[in-house]
Amino acid sequence: MKIDMNYVTDKLVEILETPSPSGNTKEVINLIKKELDELGVENYITNKGALVGTIKGDNDDKHRTLSAHVDTLGAMVKEVKSNGKLKLTQLGGYMWNSIEGEHCTIETYDGKKYTGTVLITKASTHVHGGEAKNLERKQSTMEVRLDEKVEDKEDVQKLGIEVGDFVYFDPRTTVTESGFVKSRHLDDKAGVAAILGMAKYIKDNNITPTHTTNFFISNYEEVGHGASASIPEKTFEFVAIDMSAPGEGQTSDEFSVTICAKDSSGPYDFELRKKLVKIARENDINYKIDIYPFYGSDASAAMRAGWEFKHGLIGPGVDASHSHERTHKEAIENTIKLGMKYIID
C-alpha cells in the first residue's frame, strides 16, 4: 500500500496554519470541505458546523464512521485590563506555562486581527528579580501584550478588541528533513490529515469500501461534545482517529499507530479493538496498544450521548500533547494504513 505522504504532509501543514480553536472553526471546515469536493467525496456540513464525507460501500445498510476533530486549543479574551493588556480564558485543557512566551493573534468581532505575545504579569527579571521565576502560572498571572500603542483599557477598546474575541496561538509548524512534524495543534489535525490521506487513496485506486464509510470531522472535541450529535444513523462501528500520547509509563511512540484500550471514559469496545489489532498484525503495520488516564475522544463523547455502536480509538503518537507537540510522518502513515485496511476489511 503506497500512501501519498507528500500530499498528506502538505495538507497537514495547510490545516495547521489555519486557526481553528473550539468555537471558531468555519474557515478550516470550509478548507477541508473544498478538499473533499476536489477528491470527489460527497459531503455536507451539519447544523452544528461539523463536516461529514461519505463514500458508498458494498453494504449500505451498515455504515462505518471514522472521525477526527479539527478544533484545537486556544483562548478568548476574558477581560481588557486597565493597563492595556488582555486577560484570557482557556479553550480546552492545557497548562498555562505551556503558552508562556507564545506569539498569538486576536481576532475581533468584525474580523480585524491584531498580534501579541502571551506573558506572565511579572515577565522581566531585571524588574521583578526572583518573583518572575517563582510566580505561579495561572489565569490571574498571564496576559497578552498587544503589538499596538496602547496604554489603557480605552485604547484597546478603540481597536475594537472586546471580551469574547478569539485568541489563536502561533502553531510554529516545522517539517524536518528527518520526517518529524513539530507544531501546536497536531491534536488532532494530524488525524484530519490521515483521513484526507485515506479519502485520496480510495479515490485514486477506485476502491469500494466493504461498508459505506463516513468521515466525520468534528469541531467541538476539545470542549467535550464534538461527536455527540449528527453521526450518520446507520453507523454500526465508530473509530475515532486522534493523537496517542507517548510518555513515561506509556507504550505509544512517535512512529507507530496506537490502538487505545481504555481512557478516562472507560474501555473501548473489546471486539473492535481485537479486530484492529488483527488487521495491524496481519498487514505488518507498526502499532502499539495503550491506555490513557487523562484523555477523552469523539468516540467517548458519542457513547456519553447515547449512541449505540461499537467504538474504537486509533491514532499517531504525538509527543508533548497539549503543549508544543511533535510527531513523525511514519506515525501518520501507519494510522492511514490501519484505517484503510479496516475500511476494506
C-alpha positions in Angstrom: 0.0 0.0 0.0 1.6 3.2 -1.2 0.4 6.3 0.6 1.0 9.7 -0.9 2.7 11.2 2.1 3.7 14.3 0.3 0.0 15.1 -0.2 -0.7 14.2 3.4 2.1 16.4 4.8 1.2 19.3 2.6 -2.4 19.2 3.7 -1.4 18.8 7.3 0.7 22.0 7.1 -2.1 23.9 5.4 -4.6 22.8 8.1 -2.1 23.5 10.9 -1.6 27.0 9.6 -5.4 27.7 9.5 -6.5 28.8 13.0 -9.4 26.8 14.4 -9.9 26.9 18.2 -13.1 25.3 19.5 -16.0 27.6 18.6 -14.3 29.2 15.6 -13.7 26.5 13.0 -15.7 27.7 10.0 -12.7 28.6 7.9 -10.9 25.3 8.3 -14.1 23.3 7.9 -14.6 25.0 4.6 -11.0 24.3 3.6 -11.5 20.6 4.3 -14.8 20.6 2.5 -13.2 22.1 -0.6 -10.6 19.3 -0.5 -13.3 16.6 -0.2 -15.1 18.2 -3.1 -11.9 18.1 -5.2 -11.4 14.4 -4.3 -14.9 13.6 -5.4 -16.2 12.7 -1.9 -19.8 13.6 -1.3 -20.1 15.7 1.9 -22.2 18.1 3.9 -21.9 20.4 6.8 -24.1 19.7 9.9 -26.1 22.3 11.7 -23.5 22.2 14.4 -20.8 23.0 11.9 -19.1 19.6 11.7 -18.3 18.1 8.3 -19.4 14.6 7.1 -18.0 13.0 4.0 -19.4 9.7 2.6 -18.1 7.1 0.3 -20.6 4.4 -0.6 -19.7 0.8 0.0 -20.9 -2.7 -1.0 -23.0 -2.7 2.2 -25.1 0.4 2.5 -27.2 -0.9 5.4 -24.4 -0.8 8.0 -22.0 2.1 7.9 -18.5 2.6 9.4 -17.7 6.1 10.6 -14.2 7.4 11.2 -13.8 10.7 13.0 -11.1 13.3 13.6 -11.5 16.7 15.2 -10.3 19.9 13.6 -10.9 22.2 16.6 -7.9 23.0 18.7 -6.8 24.5 22.0 -7.0 28.3 22.1 -8.3 31.2 24.2 -10.8 34.0 24.3 -10.5 37.5 25.8 -11.8 37.4 29.3 -11.1 40.9 30.3 -9.5 44.1 28.9 -7.3 45.2 31.7 -6.7 48.8 32.9 -3.1 48.6 31.8 -4.0 47.8 28.2 -3.2 44.0 28.5 -5.7 41.2 27.9 -6.7 38.6 30.4 -7.5 35.2 28.9 -9.9 32.3 29.4 -8.9 28.9 28.1 -10.5 26.9 25.3 -9.7 23.3 26.1 -7.4 22.0 28.8 -3.7 22.9 28.9 -1.1 24.1 31.4 -0.8 27.9 31.4 3.0 27.6 31.4 2.8 25.8 28.0 1.8 29.1 26.3 4.1 31.4 28.1 6.1 33.5 25.5 3.9 32.3 22.6 3.0 34.7 19.8 -0.7 35.0 19.2 -3.4 36.7 17.1 -6.5 38.3 18.4 -9.5 38.4 16.0 -12.2 41.0 16.7 -15.9 40.6 16.3 -15.7 42.4 12.9 -12.7 40.4 11.6 -9.8 42.7 12.4 -6.7 40.9 13.5 -4.0 42.1 15.9 -0.9 40.3 17.1 0.5 39.9 20.6 2.5 37.8 23.0 1.4 35.7 26.0 3.4 36.7 29.0 3.3 36.5 32.8 2.4 39.7 34.6 5.9 40.0 36.0 7.9 38.9 33.0 11.1 41.0 33.4 13.8 39.5 35.7 15.5 42.9 35.7 12.4 44.5 37.2 11.0 41.7 39.3 14.0 39.5 40.1 13.1 36.2 41.6 9.4 37.0 41.6 9.4 36.3 37.9 10.9 32.8 38.4 8.6 31.8 41.3 5.3 33.3 40.0 2.7 30.6 39.6 1.5 30.4 36.0 -2.3 30.7 36.2 -5.1 32.7 34.7 -4.6 35.7 37.0 -0.9 35.9 36.3 -1.0 35.5 32.5 -1.8 38.3 30.0 -1.4 39.2 26.3 0.8 42.1 25.4 -0.6 43.7 22.3 1.7 44.8 19.4 -0.1 48.2 19.3 0.4 51.6 21.0 -2.0 51.1 23.9 -1.7 52.3 27.5 -5.1 51.6 29.0 -8.4 49.9 28.5 -9.8 52.7 26.4 -7.0 52.5 23.9 -7.6 48.7 23.5 -11.4 49.2 23.1 -10.8 51.8 20.3 -9.1 49.0 18.3 -12.3 47.0 18.5 -11.0 44.4 20.9 -13.5 43.2 23.5 -14.5 40.3 25.7 -15.2 37.2 23.8 -12.8 37.7 21.0 -10.9 34.6 19.9 -7.1 34.3 20.5 -5.1 32.0 18.2 -1.7 30.7 19.3 1.1 30.6 16.6 1.5 26.9 15.7 5.1 27.4 14.6 4.8 24.5 12.2 8.1 22.9 11.1 8.7 19.7 9.0 12.2 18.4 9.4 14.3 16.5 6.9 14.2 13.6 9.2 10.5 13.3 8.9 9.3 15.0 12.2 6.4 17.5 12.2 6.7 20.0 15.1 3.7 22.2 15.7 0.9 23.1 18.1 -2.4 21.5 17.3 -1.2 18.2 15.9 -4.0 17.1 18.3 -5.9 16.4 16.1 -5.0 18.0 12.8 -2.7 15.0 12.3 -5.8 12.8 12.4 -7.7 15.0 10.0 -4.7 14.8 7.5 -4.8 11.0 8.0 -8.5 11.0 6.9 -7.7 13.0 3.9 -5.0 10.5 3.0 -7.5 7.7 3.3 -10.0 9.5 1.1 -7.4 10.2 -1.5 -6.1 6.6 -1.6 -9.7 5.3 -2.0 -10.4 7.7 -4.9 -7.0 7.3 -6.6 -7.4 3.5 -6.6 -11.1 3.3 -7.3 -11.7 1.3 -4.1 -15.2 0.4 -3.0 -15.3 0.0 0.8 -16.8 -3.1 2.3 -19.3 -0.9 4.1 -20.4 2.7 3.3 -17.8 4.8 5.0 -18.3 8.2 6.6 -15.5 10.6 7.5 -16.8 12.8 10.4 -14.7 15.9 11.0 -15.9 17.2 14.4 -15.5 20.8 15.6 -16.1 20.8 19.4 -14.0 17.8 20.7 -11.6 19.8 22.8 -14.5 21.0 24.9 -16.2 17.6 25.2 -19.1 17.4 22.9 -17.6 17.0 19.4 -19.3 13.9 18.1 -22.2 13.9 20.5 -24.6 14.5 17.6 -25.1 14.2 13.8 -23.4 10.9 13.4 -24.8 9.1 10.3 -27.7 6.9 11.6 -26.6 3.7 10.0 -23.3 3.6 11.8 -22.6 0.3 13.5 -18.8 0.9 14.1 -17.3 4.2 15.0 -13.5 4.7 15.1 -12.1 8.0 16.4 -8.7 8.9 14.9 -7.0 11.1 17.5 -3.5 11.6 18.8 -1.9 9.0 21.1 0.3 10.2 23.9 3.8 8.9 24.4 5.4 9.4 27.8 6.6 7.8 30.9 4.7 4.6 31.6 3.1 4.5 28.1 3.8 2.2 25.2 3.0 4.8 22.5 5.7 6.4 20.4 6.0 8.9 17.6 6.4 6.3 14.8 3.5 3.9 15.4 -0.3 3.9 15.2 -1.7 3.3 18.7 -4.8 1.3 19.3 -6.4 2.6 22.6 -7.7 0.0 25.0 -9.0 2.5 27.6 -9.0 6.1 28.6 -10.7 8.2 31.3 -14.1 7.4 29.8 -13.6 3.7 30.2 -12.6 0.8 27.9 -13.2 0.9 24.2 -15.1 -2.0 22.6 -13.1 -5.1 23.0 -14.3 -6.9 19.9 -13.5 -3.9 17.7 -10.1 -3.5 19.4 -9.3 -7.1 18.6 -10.3 -6.6 15.0 -8.0 -3.6 14.7 -5.1 -5.5 16.3 -5.6 -8.4 14.0 -5.6 -6.2 10.9 -2.4 -4.5 12.1 -0.6 -7.8 12.8 -1.7 -9.4 9.5 -0.5 -6.4 7.5 2.8 -5.8 9.3 1.6 -2.3 10.4 3.7 -0.8 13.2 1.3 -0.5 16.1 1.1 -0.2 19.9 -1.7 -0.7 22.4 -2.0 1.8 25.2 -4.2 3.3 28.0 -4.5 7.0 28.8 -5.6 8.0 32.3 -6.4 11.7 31.3 -8.0 11.5 27.9 -11.3 11.5 26.1 -12.2 11.3 22.4 -15.0 11.8 19.9 -15.9 8.1 20.4 -16.3 8.5 24.2 -18.4 11.7 23.6 -20.6 9.7 21.3 -21.0 7.0 24.0 -22.0 9.5 26.6 -24.5 11.0 24.2 -26.2 7.6 24.0 -25.2 6.4 20.5 -25.3 2.6 20.2 -22.4 1.2 18.2 -19.1 -0.4 18.7 -16.5 2.3 19.4 -12.7 2.4 18.9 -9.8 4.8 19.0 -6.6 4.8 17.0 -4.0 7.5 16.1 -0.5 8.6 15.6 1.9 9.2 18.5 2.1 12.9 19.4 4.8 13.9 21.9 4.1 16.6 24.5 0.4 16.6 23.9 -1.4 19.9 24.6 1.9 21.7 24.6 4.3 22.3 21.6 3.7 18.9 20.0 5.7 16.6 17.7 5.0 13.5 15.6 6.7 11.7 12.8 5.3 11.1 9.3 5.7 7.3 9.9 3.1 7.5 12.7 0.6 9.3 10.4 1.3 6.8 7.6 0.8 3.8 9.9 -2.5 5.3 11.0 -3.6 5.7 7.4 -2.7 2.1 6.6 -4.6 0.7 9.6 -7.6 2.9 8.7 -7.5 1.8 5.1 -7.2 -1.9 5.9 -10.1 -1.6 8.3 -12.2 0.2 5.7 -11.7 -2.6 3.1 -11.8 -5.5 5.6 
